[in-house]
Amino acid sequence: MGSKTTMKIISIVLIVLGLGLAVWGDQLSGSVESEITQAITGADTDKVMTYYITGAVSFFVGIFLFSKN
């Protein structure tokens, strides 16, 4: 397996992982704990924001690596 093929596989995994984390964060934002926190503070919980940010970074790194090779 060549280096380019390996990088393509890694980039696709990062893209899928990023999308999965974003969806998971979206599902967590609808939880009772998150809704209470949003009602009190007006902001998402740190856990939800971590999933969103990690998902976005993973997705964009995957896109960059995919387009680079």
N, CA, C and O atoms as a GROMACS GRO file, in nm:
protein
  276
    1MET      N    1   0.085  -0.117   0.000
    1MET     CA    2   0.000   0.000   0.000
    1MET      C    3   0.089   0.123   0.000
    1MET      O    4   0.182   0.133   0.081
    2GLY      N    5   0.063   0.215  -0.089
    2GLY     CA    6   0.146   0.334  -0.103
    2GLY      C    7   0.116   0.439   0.002
    2GLY      O    8   0.014   0.433   0.071
    3SER      N    9   0.205   0.534   0.011
    3SER     CA   10   0.191   0.642   0.107
    3SER      C   11   0.068   0.728   0.076
    3SER      O   12  -0.003   0.771   0.168
    4LYS      N   13   0.042   0.751  -0.053
    4LYS     CA   14  -0.075   0.832  -0.090
    4LYS      C   15  -0.205   0.761  -0.053
    4LYS      O   16  -0.300   0.824  -0.008
    5THR      N   17  -0.208   0.631  -0.072
    5THR     CA   18  -0.328   0.554  -0.037
    5THR      C   19  -0.351   0.558   0.113
    5THR      O   20  -0.465   0.573   0.159
    6THR      N   21  -0.245   0.546   0.190
    6THR     CA   22  -0.256   0.552   0.335
    6THR      C   23  -0.308   0.688   0.380
    6THR      O   24  -0.394   0.696   0.468
    7MET      N   25  -0.257   0.795   0.320
    7MET     CA   26  -0.303   0.930   0.356
    7MET      C   27  -0.448   0.952   0.317
    7MET      O   28  -0.521   1.021   0.388
    8LYS      N   29  -0.491   0.895   0.205
    8LYS     CA   30  -0.631   0.907   0.164
    8LYS      C   31  -0.722   0.838   0.266
    8LYS      O   32  -0.826   0.891   0.303
    9ILE      N   33  -0.680   0.719   0.312
    9ILE     CA   34  -0.759   0.645   0.410
    9ILE      C   35  -0.766   0.723   0.541
    9ILE      O   36  -0.874   0.735   0.600
   10ILE      N   37  -0.653   0.776   0.586
   10ILE     CA   38  -0.651   0.854   0.710
   10ILE      C   39  -0.739   0.978   0.697
   10ILE      O   40  -0.812   1.013   0.790
   11SER      N   41  -0.734   1.045   0.582
   11SER     CA   42  -0.815   1.164   0.563
   11SER      C   43  -0.964   1.131   0.564
   11SER      O   44  -1.044   1.206   0.620
   12ILE      N   45  -1.002   1.021   0.502
   12ILE     CA   46  -1.143   0.981   0.501
   12ILE      C   47  -1.189   0.946   0.643
   12ILE      O   48  -1.300   0.980   0.683
   13VAL      N   49  -1.103   0.878   0.718
   13VAL     CA   50  -1.137   0.845   0.857
   13VAL      C   51  -1.156   0.974   0.938
   13VAL      O   52  -1.250   0.982   1.017
   14LEU      N   53  -1.070   1.073   0.919
   14LEU     CA   54  -1.083   1.200   0.990
   14LEU      C   55  -1.211   1.273   0.952
   14LEU      O   56  -1.276   1.333   1.038
   15ILE      N   57  -1.248   1.269   0.825
   15ILE     CA   58  -1.372   1.334   0.780
   15ILE      C   59  -1.493   1.267   0.846
   15ILE      O   60  -1.581   1.335   0.897
   16VAL      N   61  -1.496   1.136   0.843
   16VAL     CA   62  -1.608   1.062   0.902
   16VAL      C   63  -1.612   1.083   1.053
   16VAL      O   64  -1.720   1.103   1.111
   17LEU      N   65  -1.496   1.080   1.117
   17LEU     CA   66  -1.488   1.103   1.261
   17LEU      C   67  -1.537   1.244   1.296
   17LEU      O   68  -1.612   1.261   1.392
   18GLY      N   69  -1.497   1.342   1.218
   18GLY     CA   70  -1.542   1.479   1.242
   18GLY      C   71  -1.692   1.494   1.231
   18GLY      O   72  -1.755   1.559   1.314
   19LEU      N   73  -1.750   1.434   1.128
   19LEU     CA   74  -1.896   1.439   1.113
   19LEU      C   75  -1.966   1.367   1.228
   19LEU      O   76  -2.068   1.413   1.279
   20GLY      N   77  -1.910   1.253   1.268
   20GLY     CA   78  -1.968   1.177   1.378
   20GLY      C   79  -1.966   1.255   1.508
   20GLY      O   80  -2.064   1.256   1.582
   21LEU      N   81  -1.854   1.321   1.537
   21LEU     CA   82  -1.844   1.400   1.659
   21LEU      C   83  -1.941   1.518   1.657
   21LEU      O   84  -2.001   1.551   1.760
   22ALA      N   85  -1.957   1.580   1.542
   22ALA     CA   86  -2.052   1.692   1.531
   22ALA      C   87  -2.195   1.645   1.555
   22ALA      O   88  -2.272   1.713   1.623
   23VAL      N   89  -2.230   1.531   1.498
   23VAL     CA   90  -2.365   1.476   1.519
   23VAL      C   91  -2.385   1.438   1.666
   23VAL      O   92  -2.490   1.464   1.723
   24TRP      N   93  -2.283   1.377   1.726
   24TRP     CA   94  -2.290   1.338   1.866
   24TRP      C   95  -2.308   1.463   1.954
   24TRP      O   96  -2.388   1.462   2.048
   25GLY      N   97  -2.234   1.568   1.924
   25GLY     CA   98  -2.249   1.693   1.998
   25GLY      C   99  -2.388   1.751   1.983
   25GLY      O  100  -2.445   1.804   2.079
   26ASP      N  101  -2.445   1.740   1.863
   26ASP     CA  102  -2.580   1.788   1.840
   26ASP      C  103  -2.681   1.709   1.922
   26ASP      O  104  -2.776   1.766   1.977
   27GLN      N  105  -2.661   1.578   1.931
   27GLN     CA  106  -2.751   1.496   2.012
   27GLN      C  107  -2.738   1.529   2.161
   27GLN      O  108  -2.837   1.530   2.234
   28LEU      N  109  -2.616   1.555   2.205
   28LEU     CA  110  -2.595   1.592   2.345
   28LEU      C  111  -2.657   1.726   2.379
   28LEU      O  112  -2.698   1.749   2.492
   29SER      N  113  -2.663   1.815   2.281
   29SER     CA  114  -2.720   1.948   2.308
   29SER      C  115  -2.869   1.939   2.340
   29SER      O  116  -2.925   2.033   2.397
   30GLY      N  117  -2.933   1.830   2.304
   30GLY     CA  118  -3.074   1.812   2.334
   30GLY      C  119  -3.098   1.739   2.464
   30GLY      O  120  -3.214   1.714   2.499
   31SER      N  121  -2.993   1.704   2.538
   31SER     CA  122  -3.009   1.632   2.664
   31SER      C  123  -3.066   1.724   2.772
   31SER      O  124  -3.061   1.846   2.759
   32VAL      N  125  -3.120   1.665   2.876
   32VAL     CA  126  -3.180   1.742   2.984
   32VAL      C  127  -3.076   1.831   3.051
   32VAL      O  128  -3.102   1.948   3.078
   33GLU      N  129  -2.958   1.776   3.078
   33GLU     CA  130  -2.851   1.854   3.141
   33GLU      C  131  -2.815   1.976   3.057
   33GLU      O  132  -2.799   2.086   3.110
   34SER      N  133  -2.801   1.954   2.928
   34SER     CA  134  -2.764   2.063   2.838
   34SER      C  135  -2.875   2.168   2.829
   34SER      O  136  -2.846   2.288   2.824
   35GLU      N  137  -2.999   2.124   2.825
   35GLU     CA  138  -3.111   2.218   2.816
   35GLU      C  139  -3.122   2.304   2.942
   35GLU      O  140  -3.154   2.422   2.934
   36ILE      N  141  -3.095   2.243   3.059
   36ILE     CA  142  -3.097   2.320   3.184
   36ILE      C  143  -2.985   2.423   3.183
   36ILE      O  144  -3.006   2.539   3.220
   37THR      N  145  -2.866   2.380   3.140
   37THR     CA  146  -2.752   2.472   3.134
   37THR      C  147  -2.780   2.586   3.037
   37THR      O  148  -2.748   2.701   3.065
   38GLN      N  149  -2.840   2.554   2.922
   38GLN     CA  150  -2.873   2.658   2.824
   38GLN      C  151  -2.976   2.755   2.881
   38GLN      O  152  -2.968   2.875   2.857
   39ALA      N  153  -3.074   2.703   2.957
   39ALA     CA  154  -3.177   2.790   3.014
   39ALA      C  155  -3.118   2.885   3.118
   39ALA      O  156  -3.159   3.001   3.127
   40ILE      N  157  -3.020   2.835   3.196
   40ILE     CA  158  -2.962   2.917   3.302
   40ILE      C  159  -2.857   3.013   3.248
   40ILE      O  160  -2.860   3.132   3.279
   41THR      N  161  -2.764   2.962   3.167
   41THR     CA  162  -2.651   3.044   3.122
   41THR      C  163  -2.669   3.101   2.982
   41THR      O  164  -2.605   3.199   2.946
   42GLY      N  165  -2.756   3.040   2.903
   42GLY     CA  166  -2.774   3.085   2.766
   42GLY      C  167  -2.670   3.030   2.670
   42GLY      O  168  -2.666   3.069   2.553
   43ALA      N  169  -2.584   2.937   2.718
   43ALA     CA  170  -2.477   2.881   2.634
   43ALA      C  171  -2.479   2.729   2.643
   43ALA      O  172  -2.531   2.671   2.738
   44ASP      N  173  -2.421   2.667   2.541
   44ASP     CA  174  -2.409   2.522   2.543
   44ASP      C  175  -2.309   2.480   2.650
   44ASP      O  176  -2.226   2.560   2.693
   45THR      N  177  -2.318   2.354   2.692
   45THR     CA  178  -2.224   2.303   2.791
   45THR      C  179  -2.086   2.288   2.728
   45THR      O  180  -2.073   2.283   2.606
   46ASP      N  181  -1.985   2.282   2.813
   46ASP     CA  182  -1.848   2.265   2.764
   46ASP      C  183  -1.832   2.134   2.689
   46ASP      O  184  -1.757   2.127   2.591
   47LYS      N  185  -1.902   2.030   2.733
   47LYS     CA  186  -1.893   1.899   2.668
   47LYS      C  187  -1.943   1.908   2.524
   47LYS      O  188  -1.879   1.855   2.433
   48VAL      N  189  -2.054   1.974   2.504
   48VAL     CA  190  -2.112   1.988   2.370
   48VAL      C  191  -2.018   2.069   2.282
   48VAL      O  192  -1.993   2.033   2.167
   49MET      N  193  -1.966   2.179   2.336
   49MET     CA  194  -1.875   2.263   2.258
   49MET      C  195  -1.747   2.187   2.222
   49MET      O  196  -1.692   2.206   2.114
   50THR      N  197  -1.700   2.102   2.313
   50THR     CA  198  -1.581   2.022   2.284
   50THR      C  199  -1.607   1.928   2.166
   50THR      O  200  -1.521   1.914   2.079
   51TYR      N  201  -1.723   1.865   2.163
   51TYR     CA  202  -1.757   1.777   2.052
   51TYR      C  203  -1.766   1.856   1.920
   51TYR      O  204  -1.717   1.811   1.817
   52TYR      N  205  -1.829   1.973   1.925
   52TYR     CA  206  -1.841   2.055   1.805
   52TYR      C  207  -1.704   2.098   1.752
   52TYR      O  208  -1.676   2.085   1.633
   53ILE      N  209  -1.620   2.147   1.841
   53ILE     CA  210  -1.489   2.198   1.799
   53ILE      C  211  -1.399   2.085   1.751
   53ILE      O  212  -1.334   2.096   1.647
   54THR      N  213  -1.396   1.975   1.826
   54THR     CA  214  -1.314   1.861   1.785
   54THR      C  215  -1.362   1.804   1.653
   54THR      O  216  -1.281   1.767   1.567
   55GLY      N  217  -1.492   1.796   1.636
   55GLY     CA  218  -1.548   1.746   1.511
   55GLY      C  219  -1.513   1.836   1.394
   55GLY      O  220  -1.478   1.787   1.286
   56ALA      N  221  -1.521   1.966   1.414
   56ALA     CA  222  -1.489   2.060   1.305
   56ALA      C  223  -1.340   2.053   1.268
   56ALA      O  224  -1.305   2.052   1.150
   57VAL      N  225  -1.254   2.048   1.369
   57VAL     CA  226  -1.110   2.040   1.342
   57VAL      C  227  -1.077   1.911   1.268
   57VAL      O  228  -1.004   1.912   1.169
   58SER      N  229  -1.131   1.801   1.316
   58SER     CA  230  -1.106   1.671   1.252
   58SER      C  231  -1.155   1.672   1.108
   58SER      O  232  -1.086   1.624   1.018
   59PHE      N  233  -1.274   1.727   1.085
   59PHE     CA  234  -1.332   1.732   0.951
   59PHE      C  235  -1.244   1.814   0.856
   59PHE      O  236  -1.214   1.769   0.745
   60PHE      N  237  -1.204   1.932   0.899
   60PHE     CA  238  -1.127   2.019   0.811
   60PHE      C  239  -0.985   1.968   0.788
   60PHE      O  240  -0.930   1.987   0.680
   61VAL      N  241  -0.925   1.905   0.888
   61VAL     CA  242  -0.793   1.843   0.868
   61VAL      C  243  -0.806   1.729   0.768
   61VAL      O  244  -0.720   1.712   0.681
   62GLY      N  245  -0.913   1.651   0.780
   62GLY     CA  246  -0.937   1.543   0.684
   62GLY      C  247  -0.956   1.595   0.543
   62GLY      O  248  -0.903   1.538   0.448
   63ILE      N  249  -1.033   1.702   0.527
   63ILE     CA  250  -1.054   1.764   0.396
   63ILE      C  251  -0.920   1.814   0.341
   63ILE      O  252  -0.890   1.793   0.223
   64PHE      N  253  -0.840   1.880   0.425
   64PHE     CA  254  -0.712   1.931   0.380
   64PHE      C  255  -0.620   1.818   0.334
   64PHE      O  256  -0.558   1.827   0.228
   65LEU      N  257  -0.611   1.713   0.413
   65LEU     CA  258  -0.524   1.600   0.376
   65LEU      C  259  -0.574   1.531   0.249
   65LEU      O  260  -0.494   1.488   0.166
   66PHE      N  261  -0.705   1.521   0.235
   66PHE     CA  262  -0.762   1.456   0.117
   66PHE      C  263  -0.730   1.536  -0.010
   66PHE      O  264  -0.695   1.479  -0.113
   67SER      N  265  -0.744   1.668   0.000
   67SER     CA  266  -0.719   1.751  -0.118
   67SER      C  267  -0.570   1.766  -0.147
   67SER      O  268  -0.532   1.792  -0.261
   68LYS      N  269  -0.487   1.751  -0.045
   68LYS     CA  270  -0.343   1.766  -0.061
   68LYS      C  271  -0.284   1.650  -0.143
   68LYS      O  272  -0.192   1.670  -0.222
   69ASN      N  273  -0.337   1.532  -0.123
   69ASN     CA  274  -0.283   1.414  -0.193
   69ASN      C  275  -0.362   1.391  -0.316
   69ASN      O  276  -0.334   1.297  -0.390
   0.00000   0.00000   0.00000
